[in-house]
Amino acid sequence: VSAFASAEAPLELRVLTYNTWGLPAPLSKHRKERMPAICRGLRRAAEARDGWDVVLLQEVWMKEDQRLLSGCGYEHAASADLETIDSGLM
């Protein structure tokens, strides 16, 4: 018997990875409308408790979008930005 064997059911981790297409205009159309819509969807899933345990967001380049998406119903939010460059990853 392995030291890692368990009679319990395996844990399930629900992960969403989503590209927000958050480049500044004119490279990305309708970003100002899209980011609040993404936030509303994340908030609904978090409040219903049937959403994701972890949400990974790509192309969140704008600081205002990072601030908005940091408050969309999940307990913790982090950005992978470095001191000298924005990563666009949350």
One Martini backbone bead per residue (centre of mass of N, CA, C, O) as a GRO file, in nm:
protein
   90
    1VAL     BB    1   0.096   0.037   0.024
    2SER     BB    2   0.071   0.351  -0.021
    3ALA     BB    3   0.128   0.657   0.132
    4PHE     BB    4  -0.102   0.791  -0.078
    5ALA     BB    5  -0.322   0.627   0.001
    6SER     BB    6  -0.690   0.642  -0.019
    7ALA     BB    7  -1.033   0.614   0.070
    8GLU     BB    8  -1.078   0.871  -0.044
    9ALA     BB    9  -1.183   1.088  -0.247
   10PRO     BB   10  -1.090   1.277  -0.480
   11LEU     BB   11  -1.002   1.581  -0.547
   12GLU     BB   12  -1.153   1.879  -0.675
   13LEU     BB   13  -1.038   2.110  -0.931
   14ARG     BB   14  -1.150   2.422  -1.045
   15VAL     BB   15  -1.042   2.557  -1.364
   16LEU     BB   16  -0.986   2.878  -1.512
   17THR     BB   17  -0.895   2.980  -1.842
   18TYR     BB   18  -0.861   3.330  -1.965
   19ASN     BB   19  -0.890   3.539  -2.242
   20THR     BB   20  -0.957   3.891  -2.239
   21TRP     BB   21  -0.853   4.083  -2.453
   22GLY     BB   22  -0.668   4.348  -2.303
   23LEU     BB   23  -0.597   4.538  -2.514
   24PRO     BB   24  -0.547   4.827  -2.629
   25ALA     BB   25  -0.653   5.059  -2.810
   26PRO     BB   26  -0.715   4.920  -3.127
   27LEU     BB   27  -0.652   4.606  -3.069
   28SER     BB   28  -0.912   4.608  -2.872
   29LYS     BB   29  -1.241   4.552  -2.874
   30HIS     BB   30  -1.455   4.636  -2.617
   31ARG     BB   31  -1.307   4.641  -2.333
   32LYS     BB   32  -1.494   4.824  -2.152
   33GLU     BB   33  -1.729   4.603  -2.170
   34ARG     BB   34  -1.591   4.325  -2.113
   35MET     BB   35  -1.478   4.341  -1.823
   36PRO     BB   36  -1.748   4.369  -1.667
   37ALA     BB   37  -1.864   4.102  -1.782
   38ILE     BB   38  -1.656   3.916  -1.662
   39CYS     BB   39  -1.708   3.996  -1.369
   40ARG     BB   40  -2.003   3.908  -1.356
   41GLY     BB   41  -1.948   3.608  -1.414
   42LEU     BB   42  -1.761   3.557  -1.173
   43ARG     BB   43  -1.956   3.647  -0.950
   44ARG     BB   44  -2.183   3.446  -1.003
   45ALA     BB   45  -2.011   3.191  -0.956
   46ALA     BB   46  -1.918   3.259  -0.667
   47GLU     BB   47  -2.204   3.291  -0.538
   48ALA     BB   48  -2.306   2.997  -0.635
   49ARG     BB   49  -2.066   2.783  -0.596
   50ASP     BB   50  -2.021   2.671  -0.926
   51GLY     BB   51  -1.748   2.741  -0.997
   52TRP     BB   52  -1.427   2.833  -0.940
   53ASP     BB   53  -1.129   2.799  -0.761
   54VAL     BB   54  -0.962   2.892  -1.020
   55VAL     BB   55  -0.842   3.196  -1.184
   56LEU     BB   56  -0.704   3.250  -1.512
   57LEU     BB   57  -0.565   3.549  -1.653
   58GLN     BB   58  -0.531   3.697  -1.968
   59GLU     BB   59  -0.466   4.005  -2.089
   60VAL     BB   60  -0.420   4.214  -1.827
   61TRP     BB   61  -0.283   4.519  -1.890
   62MET     BB   62  -0.468   4.704  -1.736
   63LYS     BB   63  -0.496   4.843  -1.431
   64GLU     BB   64  -0.805   4.884  -1.427
   65ASP     BB   65  -0.863   4.582  -1.484
   66GLN     BB   66  -0.718   4.463  -1.242
   67ARG     BB   67  -0.892   4.600  -1.031
   68LEU     BB   68  -1.163   4.490  -1.120
   69LEU     BB   69  -1.085   4.172  -1.126
   70SER     BB   70  -1.009   4.162  -0.811
   71GLY     BB   71  -1.347   4.222  -0.744
   72CYS     BB   72  -1.516   3.924  -0.845
   73GLY     BB   73  -1.564   3.715  -0.568
   74TYR     BB   74  -1.277   3.657  -0.481
   75GLU     BB   75  -1.065   3.634  -0.214
   76HIS     BB   76  -0.821   3.621  -0.422
   77ALA     BB   77  -0.558   3.832  -0.574
   78ALA     BB   78  -0.321   3.822  -0.855
   79SER     BB   79  -0.019   3.938  -0.997
   80ALA     BB   80   0.257   3.872  -1.239
   81ASP     BB   81   0.409   4.119  -1.199
   82LEU     BB   82   0.677   4.305  -1.247
   83GLU     BB   83   0.862   4.577  -1.180
   84THR     BB   84   0.928   4.633  -1.512
   85ILE     BB   85   0.675   4.440  -1.598
   86ASP     BB   86   0.397   4.344  -1.755
   87SER     BB   87   0.218   4.034  -1.791
   88GLY     BB   88  -0.116   3.997  -1.794
   89LEU     BB   89  -0.135   3.822  -1.526
   90MET     BB   90  -0.390   3.654  -1.288
   0.00000   0.00000   0.00000
